[in-house]
Amino acid sequence: MKHLRVTLVPLFLVLLALAPAAGQDKPKDEKKYAPMPWHLVDTWWDIGQETPFESLAVDVSISADVPSSVNLYISPVGLGHLSKTPFYGGIQTQADGYTKKDQKLRPLGPGFLFSMWGERSLTAIRPAEGGFCQSSGHEGDFVSVRRPFAWKKGKYTYKLVKMDREEIDSKPYTWVGAFVYSHDRDENLFVGALRFKGEKLVLDRKVANFVEIYGQRRPVADIPRVTVTFGSPIVNGKAARHPTAEAIYPKGVPDYANTVARDGSLVITVGTPVEGRTKRRVTLIQPEK
């Protein structure tokens, strides 16, 4: 998520599947692309106002199974802020992490994650049972929870929920938990929780989604063909009233994603080259008049 985070929050740097398009050779100009990761598209929702936070949910549908041989990150919450503290989370083909007792980084395979910036303490991390975590400064100080899960194509709801309160040195903190519901399996998974500063958390009016290729550089021809659909944000159990949305296509990465609005959702077609793109910022859902 390099372009999104450098542009909007300087300390940000985050961490589709392998289905090579037939007949595509490595492009001659591939060496001109920016270093990994590649954000194929960042989509931004504006829900109109800051809101006292109880929960945030975003639906995401994935049209095809995605092999874990290519590092794909589908993020229903690509960037948000709770009382100015930035966070993000989503679905990866290849997550990594460790336990609090054994801090040797290891590959976890497909899974879900939830991360928060501006913190390094392991006491601010509450992994799920059998889950993993990470605390690092290589992308700016952040803490994260990770939960392995062999996800497949289908519909998921990624949800953040305000949990219990904690007081440290007379200062209030609030735990926020991440959950993912698989509609096809009728299964709800707890990813883990992170401790945010403050008691009365406020959700910023803008929330992003993104689709990203990360990790070691792969040929452009390896970008898979898959359709990712993000629903509009559900805040405190209610759909945002008249949200607006736009797509941003970062410079320096392959133009292999295109986004349209359909029935209030954002539909991203990945894996087909977009020729002659002239607009890097495109309005998808306009404000109501």
C-alpha positions in Angstrom: 0.0 0.0 0.0 2.9 2.2 -0.6 1.3 5.0 -2.6 -1.8 5.3 -0.4 0.2 5.5 2.8 3.0 7.7 1.7 0.4 10.2 0.3 -2.0 10.3 3.2 -0.1 9.1 6.3 3.7 9.3 6.0 4.5 6.4 8.4 2.3 4.0 6.4 3.6 1.2 4.3 1.7 -2.1 4.3 1.9 -5.2 3.7 -3.8 -11.6 -7.3 -3.4 -14.7 -7.2 -1.5 -16.9 -9.6 -3.6 -17.4 -12.8 -1.3 -16.2 -15.6 -3.2 -14.9 -18.6 -2.6 -17.1 -21.6 -0.3 -15.7 -24.2 1.1 -12.9 -22.1 4.8 -12.5 -22.2 6.8 -10.3 -19.8 6.3 -6.6 -21.0 9.4 -4.9 -22.3 8.8 -1.9 -20.0 8.2 -3.9 -16.8 11.5 -2.7 -15.3 10.0 0.8 -15.2 7.5 -0.1 -12.5 7.9 1.0 -8.9 9.2 -1.4 -6.3 6.8 -3.7 -4.5 4.2 -3.5 -3.1 1.9 -2.6 -6.0 -1.4 -1.1 -5.1 -3.5 -1.8 -8.2 -6.3 0.4 -6.9 -7.2 2.3 -3.7 -10.9 3.1 -3.3 -12.1 5.7 -0.8 -15.5 6.0 0.9 -16.7 9.2 2.5 -19.5 8.6 4.9 -20.1 12.3 5.4 -19.1 12.8 9.0 -17.1 11.6 12.0 -19.1 9.1 14.0 -18.8 7.8 17.6 -17.5 4.2 17.1 -19.2 1.0 18.1 -18.5 -1.1 15.0 -17.5 -1.0 11.4 -18.3 -3.7 8.8 -17.5 -4.0 5.1 -18.6 -6.9 2.8 -16.2 -8.2 0.3 -16.9 -10.8 -2.4 -14.1 -12.6 -4.3 -15.0 -14.2 -7.6 -12.4 -16.9 -7.9 -10.1 -19.1 -5.7 -6.7 -17.4 -5.3 -3.7 -19.7 -5.0 -1.2 -18.8 -2.3 1.7 -18.8 -4.7 1.2 -15.1 -5.4 1.0 -12.6 -2.6 -2.4 -10.9 -2.9 -3.8 -8.5 -0.3 -7.5 -7.7 -0.4 -8.3 -5.1 2.2 -11.9 -4.2 3.0 -10.5 -1.7 5.5 -7.5 -0.4 3.7 -7.2 2.6 5.9 -9.3 4.1 8.7 -8.8 6.2 11.8 -10.2 5.8 15.3 -9.7 9.1 17.2 -6.8 9.8 14.8 -5.1 6.4 15.3 -4.7 4.8 11.9 -5.6 1.1 11.3 -6.2 -1.3 8.5 -7.0 -5.0 7.9 -8.1 -7.6 5.5 -7.4 -10.9 3.7 -4.0 -12.2 2.5 -2.8 -15.2 0.5 0.4 -15.3 2.5 0.4 -13.8 6.0 3.3 -14.1 8.5 3.6 -13.7 12.3 4.7 -15.1 15.5 3.5 -15.8 19.1 4.3 -13.6 22.1 6.3 -16.5 23.5 8.2 -17.3 20.4 9.0 -14.2 18.3 10.5 -15.9 15.4 8.7 -14.7 12.2 7.2 -17.6 10.3 4.9 -18.0 7.2 1.3 -18.7 8.1 -0.2 -19.1 4.6 -3.7 -17.7 3.8 -5.3 -15.7 6.5 -6.8 -12.5 8.0 -5.1 -9.6 9.8 -5.8 -6.4 11.7 -3.1 -3.8 12.3 -2.8 -0.5 14.1 0.0 2.2 13.9 1.8 4.2 16.5 2.3 1.3 18.9 5.0 -1.4 19.6 4.0 -2.9 22.9 3.0 -6.5 22.9 0.6 -5.7 25.8 -1.5 -3.9 23.1 -2.0 -7.1 21.3 -4.6 -9.8 22.0 -4.3 -12.7 19.5 -7.1 -15.1 19.0 -6.6 -18.6 20.5 -4.2 -20.3 18.2 -3.6 -17.0 16.4 -0.5 -15.0 15.8 0.8 -11.4 16.1 3.5 -9.0 15.1 5.1 -5.8 16.4 7.5 -4.0 14.2 9.0 -0.7 13.1 9.9 -1.7 9.5 6.8 0.0 8.2 6.6 2.6 10.9 5.7 1.5 14.4 2.7 -0.9 14.3 1.2 -3.9 16.1 -0.9 -6.5 14.4 -2.9 -9.7 14.9 -3.0 -12.5 12.3 -5.3 -15.5 12.0 -4.5 -18.3 9.5 -7.6 -19.4 7.5 -7.8 -21.3 4.2 -10.2 -18.9 2.6 -11.7 -19.5 -0.8 -13.9 -17.5 -3.3 -17.1 -16.3 -1.8 -18.5 -13.5 0.3 -17.0 -12.3 3.6 -17.8 -9.6 6.1 -14.8 -8.0 7.8 -16.0 -6.3 11.0 -14.3 -4.3 13.8 -16.1 -4.1 17.1 -15.5 -2.0 20.2 -14.8 -4.3 23.2 -13.7 -3.7 26.7 -12.0 -0.7 28.4 -8.7 -0.6 30.1 -7.0 2.0 32.3 -3.2 2.4 32.4 -1.5 5.0 34.5 -4.9 6.7 34.9 -5.3 6.9 31.1 -8.2 5.2 29.3 -7.7 2.7 26.5 -10.2 0.6 24.4 -9.8 -2.8 22.9 -11.1 -3.2 19.3 -11.6 -6.7 18.0 -11.6 -7.9 14.4 -13.9 -10.6 13.1 -14.5 -12.2 9.7 -17.7 -13.9 8.8 -17.7 -16.4 5.9 -21.2 -16.3 4.4 -20.6 -19.5 2.4 -19.4 -21.5 5.5 -21.7 -19.7 8.0 -18.6 -19.3 10.1 -17.5 -16.4 12.3 -13.8 -16.1 13.2 -12.2 -13.9 15.8 -8.9 -12.5 14.3 -7.7 -10.8 17.4 -7.9 -7.4 19.2 -5.8 -4.3 19.5 -5.7 -1.7 22.3 -6.4 1.9 21.1 -5.8 5.0 23.0 -8.9 6.7 24.4 -12.3 5.7 25.6 -14.8 7.4 23.4 -13.4 6.4 20.0 -14.5 8.4 16.9 -14.4 6.9 13.4 -13.1 9.3 10.7 -15.5 10.0 7.8 -13.2 8.5 5.2 -12.4 4.7 5.0 -10.5 3.0 2.2 -10.3 -0.3 0.5 -7.5 -1.6 -1.7 -6.2 -4.5 -3.8 -2.5 -5.1 -3.6 0.3 -7.3 -4.9 3.1 -7.5 -2.2 6.2 -9.4 -1.4 8.8 -10.4 -3.9 8.4 -9.0 -7.4 6.5 -11.1 -9.9 6.0 -10.8 -13.7 3.1 -8.6 -14.6 1.7 -11.6 -16.4 1.2 -13.3 -13.0 -1.5 -10.8 -12.0 -4.5 -13.1 -11.8 -8.0 -12.5 -13.2 -10.4 -12.0 -10.3 -13.3 -9.7 -9.5 -13.3 -8.1 -6.0 -16.5 -6.4 -4.8 -16.5 -4.1 -1.8 -19.8 -3.1 -0.2 -20.3 0.3 1.4 -19.3 0.8 5.0 -21.8 -0.3 7.7 -21.2 1.9 10.8 -22.7 0.9 14.1 -24.9 -1.6 12.4 -26.4 0.9 9.9 -25.5 1.6 6.3 -24.0 5.0 5.7 -26.5 7.5 4.3 -25.5 8.7 0.9 -21.8 7.8 1.0 -19.6 8.9 -1.9 -16.7 6.9 -3.3 -13.7 7.4 -5.6 -11.0 5.2 -7.1 -7.3 6.1 -7.1 -4.9 4.3 -9.4 -1.4 4.9 -8.2 1.3 5.8 -10.7 4.2 3.5 -11.3 2.3 0.2 -11.0 0.7 -2.0 -13.7 -2.7 -0.7 -14.9 -4.4 -4.1 -14.3 -7.4 -3.0 -12.3 -10.6 -1.1 -13.2 -13.4 -0.1 -10.8 -17.1 0.6 -11.4 -20.0 1.4 -9.0 -22.8 -1.1 -9.1 -25.9 -1.1 -6.8 -24.0 0.9 -4.2 -20.9 -1.4 -4.2 -17.5 -1.0 -5.9 -16.7 -3.8 -8.4 -13.0 -4.1 -9.2 -11.9 -6.2 -12.2 -8.3 -7.3 -11.8 -6.0 -9.0 -14.2 -6.9 -7.4 -17.5 -4.7 -4.5 -18.8 -6.3 -1.1 -18.9 -4.9 0.7 -22.0 -4.5 4.5 -22.2 -5.6 5.4 -18.7 -5.6 9.2 -18.4 -7.3 9.7 -15.0 -5.7 8.4 -11.8 -8.5 9.7 -9.6 -12.1 8.7 -10.7 -15.4 9.6 -8.9 -17.5 6.4 -8.7 -20.4 7.5 -6.5 -21.3 11.2 -6.5 -22.9 13.2 -3.7 -26.7 13.4 -3.9 -28.0 16.8 -4.9 
